[in-house]
Amino acid sequence: MASAALIRTARNKFERLTEALADPLRSDRAMLLLLGGYTVIWTAYGSVAKSSQDVHPDMAELIAWSRELSFGYPKHPPLGAWLVRLWFSIFPLSDWSYYLLAMLMPTIALWIVWRLSADYLDIDKRVISVALLMLIPLYNFHALKFNANTILLPTWAATTLAFLRSYRTTSLRYSVLAGLGAGLCMLAKYWSIVLFAGLLIAALTDSRRSTYFRSAAPWITAAVAIALLIPHMIWIYEHDFVSLRYAEVTHVSGSLATTVEKAFSYLAGAAAFAAAPVLFVLITARSGPPAIDAIWPADRERRLVAAAFWGPLLLPVVGALATGSILTPIWLMPAWTLLPLLLLSPPTMKIPAVGRQALLAVVTAEPVVMLIAAPVIALAIHRAGVPPAAAHGRLLAAQTEQAWRQMTMEPLRYVGCDMADEVIAYAQDRPRPLPWRSVGGRVADETYAEAHNWPSMAQRDAELSDAALARSGMALVCSVDRPDWLQAAVAKSAGDPASRRIDVELTRTFMGFAGRPHRYVIFLLPPRQ
């Protein structure tokens, strides 16, 4: 009886939600309610399903970077670290709040799609457009890992919306917003250059290009974007283009065969990500236009949307083949903003009410089902095992700080070695990363600068001189399977007679099941007056 009553209550609430979404006067509030529930439930799912592990190393790295605000970092532009610093100045530094920040990215993107769809679709299709994107795992499962790709979800969506409206109206407001969006995209990840190239091609292939480029709109957009990027550009120059060199070194293929293979993998990933929305439309549509009209529409408004969609999606393949670069399917994360408009905007495309309700039922039930299954998923992940960096960061932080407290009452200010980011993410003293690292026998300080940047070289040298670090003390937390790091830590600690070495083997236990053990070495160098 209780379960039947619960089902009836859920069905009644769902029916009221669908009615509100179809009502132009209530649709915005209803969509905000839907997206709010989407955020909360997927955040809860992430918090439970990932409770058998620590945050992903990419997320721990952003925490470490955020301890030193800068206009740039060695691997990526600074927006991710800035957002993490701002977020944790408001919310507690905990896994659940981090997953909440991560889920806000796709949620904001979905709201932008809702607003953008009003320019092209009726109210029923607008609802479907948002729900279609909820079928793509990039907007939920993958989005729970907060990194540069996740940040591109709302920034690309906002830039696309502002550009399309600026192009059609040459409005000062949307031209400025397009510039701000473009600047934020580049401050999130350099991959955003493919968005700009795609939008530029869309503008050049449209019949209104003369009106647009003769207006002030594109130049205002460019000026605002450049102004926003100037501090980062100065940082890149002052730091010997380290972030650009990182992108070049890590994403350049060694052979044509590898480049072609990765390009096919990228395209296969694109097809897989788009499969669910496309199949839904193909299955439920009462009648549809010829395929060519959906791919490249006849009227100029929809054709502009199509060009803005296909450009950022396909241009990377051309660029990769020309330069020998390696493409990764996950980079497609922000590329789907316009897919629902492409599928739904043809005038002959009709989705029956039963199809719309079925789609809404799926996207509202999916996170609830996943939340129910989350404890089992967490246990399965634990039994399968995760890399040590994701398994033992919290335990290492507790072990390190406990040993540190036995040596000194001073706070732990600096942590180094290969497990530094994971310890920094969970240490209560909120330490900063150390400027020491060794890879392949190279001098630690030189290579660490490529992984943990400081606001400026002069400031770093002044703040982190040997004398200053000696006064603060430090902990070097190393995995035994990284001898390059371990050797550098041994060499560093050998110069301090008061240093202490602790060898530990850690095992994470979840629901009474022990995970895989792993050995670490902690070197403690106490403060010296």
Phi, psi and omega in degrees: 000316182295320180292322178295319178295322179295319179296318179297318179297316180297319180294320179296318179295321179295318179296321178294323179294315180296323177295318180293322179295330180275354181262115182304331181282337183243358190294321181297314179295321180294320179293320176299321177296315179298315181290326176297315177296321177302315180296312185295315185288319178292327175296316178298318178301311181300318182296324181277311184296332180257013182289346178272006179215171175268178181296156180301146179306327176299321180288321177297321180298320179295324176298315179298315179298322185293344178289342178232095180295135184209166175274005177186162177221159190298329183264325186216164170297176195270354190301320181300313179294323178298315181296319179296317179298314179296315183299313184277359167277348180249315184255157179295148178281091182214163182298315185296321180289330176292319177293329175295315176302316180299316183287339176294333181297305177294329180296315177298319179299319180294322177295321178296320176299320177300316180290318180296321182297338179296339179282345189228339190234156172283175190296321181294317180290331177297317178299315180297322183300318178291316182296326179299319180291331177295341177284342182276123184298344176296339182265007177213285184302306182290330183292344180293343174268103182285118175203193184298324179295320180297320181296331181291340179305303180284327184290319176294318180298315180295319179295319179296314178301311183296320180297312182299319179288324177295319182296318183285328188245346189051033181291138176299317182303308184285335175293317177295316180296323177297321177294317177297316179298317180297318178298316179294323177301313181290329177287347176270313182196139181294341176305339182298347178300331180289330175295313182297319179297318179295318179292325177296317178296319177301318179294319183287332181273352180273148183292345180266014185300323181297315179298318183293310185284343174275347177275175179279348189305304185295329182283326173295316178301312181296318182295318180294317180298315181295318179300321180291332185268349185305312180301320179291322179297321177296317179300316180301315180297316182292336182251030171057037174055037187298320182289326176290322178293324177299314179298320181293315184291320187274345185235021175256129183282155177270349183206159177296322181299318179294319179299314180295318179300315180292328178294318176296321178297321177298313180293322177295321176298319178300315179297321180293317181295324183274354189301311185297310177300318181294316180297321179301313181295317181296323184281321189264340184295133177290318177213149182223162179282168171303148185304324183296329181288330176285325182281316180220089188299161181279321183276151191291329181295312180287331178291325175298318177297317180298317179296320179292337177276310186289327183302299180298337181282319189256335180303323179303329179294315178298314180296320181294316180294329181283328186250352182077026182274159179259128177260147179234130183304329183295340177293348177284357186312313184269008192272004191254009183308317188265357181303313180298324178294321179296320183283325192256342188284340176305133184302328182278355181282115181236124176253119182295158182301323181295325178292318178298316180294322179296319179297314178297323179297320180294312186286338175274329180280328185304308181296328178294315178298317180294325178295320178296323182276352188304316179300321179293320179296318179299317179293319179297319177297317180297316182292326179288330180093143176235161178303150182307324181299328179268350184262329194234010181302314181295316180294320179295320179298315179296317180296318182294314182291325178297314179293324179296319181296331178287341181264324187203154175268357176290147178293153175281114187259331185224140176227138180226185181083183192289341178260016185299313184300318182294321178292317180301323182296335186241352181290135183291334180283354182051059181288171178253159178285147180275151177271048175227135177196152177224133176227122178060032177085358179288161179297131188302313187298325182293313185283328180297328179300338178277350181246335181221100183277158174241162187309320175204155181299318181296316181294320180298314181298323181289315185285328189245037173294162179304320181294316181295318179293324178296322179291328181274327187079174184196164172235135176246115187245113190235146172274141183291341180272011174239079185297332180297314177295315185298319179296320178295320179293320177299315180297320181293314183290336181296337180277359181237108182296340180271359183292159182227136178250133179233120175262126183228151170239121186249142176225126178273133179249134180220125181055034178084359180256131179275136177274192181284133178283155176210145184258143180224161173234127179250124175253125180249122176246102188290162178298144176239133181279000000 
